[in-house]
């Protein structure tokens, strides 16, 4: 695993500096490096392991075949011409479905299988939902030997951008950066009312900015914040909810955000710096709303601050803080001042992160510890790249079918028809679709599928492209805290030994901002224009912050019903005020 992780790191960094590599070379090789992590380095029954070895070997051979014959396959224009290519197509599709199943379960592969069945047999579906019969050679060829399915835009994001930032995050987490985040969070908030909960908010925001994974965020920051809250007498359900909600927000916290942000860069063809800048104020609003909710609960239940002994000395905070501050400074300087691409800027920051693995707060680490850190970074990198690749490749099947059959356009027309041309109704329908789909598949996949079918409808109704994608991306996050399927809640509930429904109820109250802010983005669009219209963005930020403060207080800060009602109505009234460019 260490060797394969090292090969994966070298390959993806090499792509940045190697010039133009054909897509049908880099993308199949990307999948070939991911296959062992999903199909070989796993447990299961003897039959499952044997099937994994055989399927993995076949898919690696198929990937190498495509990469080696890239020039010849390009001349086929997405049409399969031989029995061998049909065989490779079947192996690749089955492998992708199985990789996704082993990493994230059945839901996404089932959706992909339904999409494939629709592509093969959709001509028999009556009415407008059906499509003209597609030649099998063309249908499969577009998916596996052209850039319309497995090797499409989504996989390009996984290969060229996401993988590089995964390497960056893994290098930081293998060293002292994670401890630096924790120390800074404790120093800033530990001695405040409800300090342990507020430390959880800050630590999750910091950690989420380099991991982009809500589940990893809960497991990492929760390992020290949840015991601290329990030790201080915080109600278990409340403690779990704080960690679940704060960790969910990490996926929208710059500078790294989640994999979905890099997909967004490719889909809307905007620089990553623009996406990051647009997401900054809304992400701060989210954590602000959670902070207000925690403060309200802390005062109501008289939750104490952390012990003085738990607060690290300023010297320790400054020293350990440098382990994440220096790589982040290099990343942001290369992005904004140097004007380099996100992946090139990240590659320079990665170098600094790997050099810092040789140090801790006391100076140089031992050789054995350095080797252990490098091994952890390489294994984490390989596994996370493979997991994201499996999700994106499986989602690529769905997007490829939508493109070939025209189903996406039909669903767009249905949304517009059901809404009667009213933007508000279309937004609600889109939000519900994101919520339902997000309960079954990971955030990135839910975002990609929803934006493919519902995004064009919102665009036709006048919502700008960036606002459409941000709206859908945020609602795709809701599944992490919304029952019945709420991943971060399940993890946090298990860590505090509390009923998950109680944790989910508290999480939805604390996370009310996650439900409101996407609507505020549309009502007050200036909030996403920090880069182009900073003054208007700040004004919009203050307006939404006041409204969120009132709404959060109504849910968690007061106990009298009339006070709750008054604060809630006041917050809703402020949110309803249109921005300069409001859309409805």
N, C-alpha and C positions, 0 to 999 in steps of 0.2 A: 504493500500500500504506500509506503514511503517513497519507493522508487517511482511508482505510477503517479503519485502526487507531484513529485519533482518534475517528471516529464510534462505533466499538465501545466505546471507553472511556467516552465521554459517555453512550451509551445505557444501559450497564449501571449506571453511577453514578446516572443519572437515575431508574432504576427504584427505587432505594433511597429516594429522597426524594419520589417522585411519588405516593405513596399506593397504593391498590389498583388495579392494572392487570389487566384480564381475562387469564386464562391463555392464551386463544386469540388474544390480541394479542401479549403479550410473548414467548411461546415460538416462534411462527412467525417473528417478527422476529429473534429470536436465531439461528434457523437461516439466515434470509436473509443476515445479516451474516457467517455462517460459510461460505456457499457459495462466494464468490469465491476464498477462500484455498485451498479444496480443488479447485475445478474450473477456475478461471481462472489463478491465479498459480502455475502448475506447468508443468513441461516436458513431454516426451513427443513422440511423432510428430505430424505435422500432423493426422492423422485423430483422434488422442486429444485434441489441443487443440480441434479443431472440435467434437467430441462434447461436450467439457467446456463450451465456450461455450454451445452449444445447450441442453444439459441444465441448466446453471446458470441460464440465463435463464428457462427454463420453471419451475424449482423456485422461483426468486425470485418470479415472477408468482403461483405457487400459494400461497406463503407470504403474500404481500400480499393475495391473495383471501381467505384464511382470516381474517387479521387484520381486514380491512375488513368482512367479513360475519359477524363473531363472534356478534353477537346473533341473527341468523337461523339460523346453524348450530347454536347452542345449542338451538334449538327443534326440531331434527331428531333429537335424542337419539341421535346416533351412527349414523344411517342415511343412506346416500347416496341422493339422489333424482333426480339428473340425469346425463346423459352427460358434461357438463363436469366434474362432481365426480369421476366415475370416472376421467377423464383426468388430473385433478390428483392423484388418489390414486396412480395408476401412476407419474406423474412424481416425486412426492415419495418414494415407496418406492425407486425406482431411483436417485434422486439420493443418498439416504442411504447406500445400499449402495455406490455409487461413491465417495462422499466418504470413507467408512471404508476402502475398498480403497486409495485413493490415499494416505491418511495412514499406515495401519498394515498394509497387505497383505491377502491373501485370507482368512485363517482366520475372522475374526469375520463378514464378509459371507456366507461360505459357511454358517456356523451360522444366520445370520438367514434366508437363502434356504431352508434346510431347515425352519426353523420356519414360514415362510410356506407352503411346500408341505404341511406337516402341517396347517396351518390350513385350507387349501383342500381337501385330499384325505384328511384323517385319518379320515373316515367309512368309508373302504375298508380301514383297518388293522384286522386281526382282533384279538380279545381285548380285554383291559382298556385297552390303550394307545390304542385308537381312541376316537373321540368322535362324538356326533351331528352331522349335517350342519349347518353354519353358513350362513345366508343371506349371499351375497357382499356385498350392500349393507351389511348390519350388520357383517360381519367387517372390511371395508375402512374403513367409516365410523368404527368404534371406534378404528381405528389412526390415522386421518388427520384426522378432523374433530371428534373428541371427545378426552377426556383419558385414553384407555386405551392409547395406543401411543406415537407420536412426541411427543405433548404431555403425557406423564404425569409421574409423580413424579420420575423420573430427570432429565428435561429441566428440571424446576423447580429442581433442585439446580444444574445447569449454568448456568442463567440467573441465579439469585438469589444464589448463594454462590460457586461455583467461579470464575466469571468475575471476581468482585471480588477474590478472592485472587490470581488470575493477574495482574491489574493491579498489585497490591501487590508481588508477587515480581518482575515485570518492571521496575517502577520502582526497586526496590532494586538489582537486578542491573545496571541501566544506569548506576548511579552508583558510589560508592566502597564500598558495603556489601560486595560480594564480596571486594574487597581487604582490607577490615577483618576479615572472617572468616578469610582466609588468614593475615594478620598475627597475629591472636590465636592461631590454631592453632599456628603456628610458634613463637610466644613461649612457649606452654604446654608443648609437647611436643618441639620440635625438638632440644633438647640431651639428651633421654633416650636410653636404649639402644633402637636401632631407631627413632630419632626421626622419620625421614622417613615411615615407615609409620604411626606414631602421629599425625603431622600429618595424614596422609590420613584417618584415622578421625575426628579432630575436625573437620577442614574439611568432610568429607562430611556429618557430623551437622549442622553449622551450616548449610551450604548447602542440605542436604535439607529443613531446616525452613522454607525460603522457596521452594523449587522444587517439592518433592513428586514430582519425576521422577527415577527412577534413571538413565536414559540421559543426561539433561542433567547430572546430578550427576557422572557419570563423565567426560563431555566437559569439564566446567568445572574441577572440582578436580583431575582427572587430568592436565590440561594442565601443571600445575606440580609435583604430587606424584610422578607417574610418572618424569619426567626426573630429579628429585632422587634417587629411589630407585635408578635405573639408574646415575647418576653415582657413587653411593656403593657400588656393587658388589652391590646386592641381586639375588638370582636373578630373572630376568624374570617367570617364572610366578608367583612369590610376590608380586612387586610388583603385577602385574595383578590377582591375587586379592584383595589387600588393598583396592584401589580399588573393585573390583566389589562386594565384600561391604559395605563401608562405605557405598557409594552406594545400595545396595538398602535399607539401614536408614533412609535419609532419608525414605522414604514413610510411616514410622510415627513420625517424630520431631516432637513438638509444637514450636512452636505451630501451624504450618500443616499439616504432614503432606501426604498426597496427596489427589487428587480423591476417592478412595474414602471418606475420612473424612467429607467433606461429604455424600456419598451416604448414608452410615450415619446421619448426623443426620436426614435426611428419612425414612429407612426405619423407624427405631426411635422417631422423635419425641422425641428427647432434645436438650437444649441442647448446642451445640458445646463449651461450656466443660466439660461433663460428659464428653464423648468425649475431649477433650484431656487432662483430668485423669486419666482412666482409662488412657490410653495412655502417660502419662509414665514411670511406673516400669518397665513392660515394655520401652519403647524404651531406657531407660538400661541395663537388663539386657542387651539385645542388644549395645549398643556395649561394655559391660563385658566380655562374653564374647569379642568380637572383639579387644579390647585384650589380654586374657589370652593369647589365641592368638598374637597378634603378638609379645608379650613372650617367649613360649616359643620361637617360631621365631628371634627376634632373638638370644637367648642361645645357642641351639643352633648357629646359623650365624655368631655373632659379628658381627652387623650393627652398623655404627657409627651414631653420632648425626650430625645435620646440622652443617655447618661453622658456626663461630661467626659468620662474615661473613654467613651467610644469615639470622641471627636479627635481626629489626627492632628498633630502639630502642624503649624503653618509651613514649617520647613519641609515636612514630609509631603504636604499637599503640593508645594511648588516643585519639588524634585520629581515626584511621580506624575504630576501634571505635564511635565515636559515630554513624557514618553508618548502622549497623544498630541500635545500642542505642536511639536516640531513637524511630524508628518502632515498634520492638518494644515499648518501654515504653508508648507511646501505645495500641497495640493491646491489650496485656494490661490496662492500666489501665481502658480503656473496657469491656473484656469483664468483668473481675472486680469492679472497684470501681464503674464506671458502670452496670453491669447491662444494657448494650445488646446488641442482637443481634450475631452475628459479622460480618455484612456491614456493619452501620452502624459498628462499631468499626474494621473494616478500611478503610472509606472515610475516616475521620479520619486513620488512619495513612498512607493513600495520599497525602493532601495533604502531610504532612510529608516523605514519600519524594520527591515531585516537587519540593518546595522545595529539598531537599538535592542535587538534581541540579545546582544552580547552584554547588556548592562541591566542592573536593577538599581534600587535606591542606594545601595551600598557600594556601587562601582561595578567592576567587571565580574561576571558570573563565572562559575566553573565551566570547564570544557564539557563535562557531562550534562550540565544543566542547559548549556547552549544547544547541544545536539538534541536534547529532549524537546526544547522549544521549537527548533527547526522541524523536527519530526512531526510535532503536533500541528504546526502551521501547514505543512505539506499535506498531511492526512485530511485536515479540516478543509483545505482548499479543494482537494480532489473530490471529496464527498459532496461538498456544497455545490461545486460546479456541475457535478453529475446530476444532483437532485434538480437544480434549476433547469438544466438541459433537458431532463426527462419531462418536466412539466411543459416547457416551451415547445419541444418537439411534438408532444401529444396535442397541445393546443394548435400547433401548426397544421395538423391533419384537419381539424375542424375548420380553421380559416381557409385552408385549401379547398375543402368541399364547398364552403359558402361562396367562394369566388367562382368556382366552375359551374355551380348550379344556379347562381343568381338568387339563392334563398335570402341572403342578407338584404338585398334590395326589396324583396317581397315583405320581409318582416318590417323594414323601415316604413313601407307604405301602410302596413297594418297599424303600426303605432300612430302614424299621422292620422289615419282614418278613425281609430278608436278615440283619439284625443279631440277629434272635431276641430283640429287646427289650433287648439288652445295650448299654449306652452306649459302652463302650470300642470295640466292633466298629463301631458307628455312627460314632464319631469317626474311626476309621481309614478307613472307606469314604468319609467326607466329605473327609478330607485327601487321599486318592488322587484323588477327583474334582476337587478344587481344583487339585492338582498337574497333572493331565492337561489340564484346561481352561486353566490358567494358562500352559501351554507354547504355546498356540495364540493366545490373545487377551491384550490388556493387562490389567494387574492389576485395574483398576476394573471392567472388563467381566467378568472371571473371578469376581470377588467378587460382583457383582450377580447373575449367573446362578446361581452355586453357592448363595448364600444364599436365592435364590428357591425352589430345588428341594430343598435339603437342610436349610436353616434350620428349617423347621417340624418336621421329624423330631426334631432335637435339642431343640427347645423342648418337644415332647411328652414327651421323656424327662427333663425336669426342668432342662435347662440354661437359665439366664436369658437374656433377649433380648440384652443387651449382650455377655455372654460368648460367645454363639453367633456374633454378628457379628464380634467381635474374632478369634475362633478361625479363622473362614473367611477373613477379610481377611488375617491373617498367612500362612495357607497359600497364599493366592493370590499372595503375594509370592515364594514359593519358586522360581517359574519363572525369576526373574531370575538365579539362580546354579546351578540344577539342570539338568544335561544331560537331553535332547539340545538343547533350545531354551533358551538362557540369555542374554538380551539384554545385560546388563551385562558378562558374561564375554566375549562376542564383541567388544564395543567395547574393553574393557581389553586383551584379547589383541592386537588390532590395533594399539593404541597402543604396546605394549611389544614387538611382533614376537615373540610366543611362541605355541606350539601351544595352541589354545583348550582342549583336553582337560586339559592340565596345569594351566592356569589354573583350570578348573572343579574339578579335584580339590582344589587348595589352597583354593579358595573354599568348597567344601562343608565342609572341615575347619575353616576359620576361622569359617564361618557356622553352626556347629553349634547356636548359640543360637537361630537362626531356626527350627530344626526342633523344638527342645525347649520353648521358652517358650510356644507355644500350648497344649501339653498341660499345662504348669504352671499356666496360667490356669484350666484346668478343675479340676485336682487341688487347687490352692490359690486359690480364687476371690477371696480377699481382696486379691490383688494389683491388682485393678481397682477397688478401693473406697477409693482415696486421698481422695476428696472426702467420703465419708460415714463412713468408719471408718479414719482415718489411722494409728492405732497398729497395728491389725491388718494394714494394708497394708504398713507398714514392716517388721513381723515377717515377713510373707510375702516381702517383697523380700530380706531378709537370708538367709532360708532358700534361696530360689532362687539367689541370688548365690553362696552357698557351693557349692551343687550344680553350678552352671555353671562355677565356678572349677575344681573337680575334673575335670569332664568335659573342659573345654577344655585343661587341663594334660595329661590323658590322651591327647588327640589331637595336641597340638603341643609340649608342654613337656618331656616325658621320652622317652627312647629305649628303655629296658629294657621288654620285654613284660610282665613281672610287675608292674612299677610302673604301667604303663598300665592293665592289667586291674584292679588294686586301686583306682586312682583312679576309673576308670570305674564300677566297681561301687559305690563309696562315693557318688559323685555320683548315680547312679541310685537308690540306697537313700534318700538325702535327698529327692530329687524325689518318690519314692513315698509319703513321709509325707503324710497328708492334712492339708489345712487345716481350719479350724473348720467351714467350709461345703463341704468337698469333695464332689464329685458322684459319684465312683465309687471 
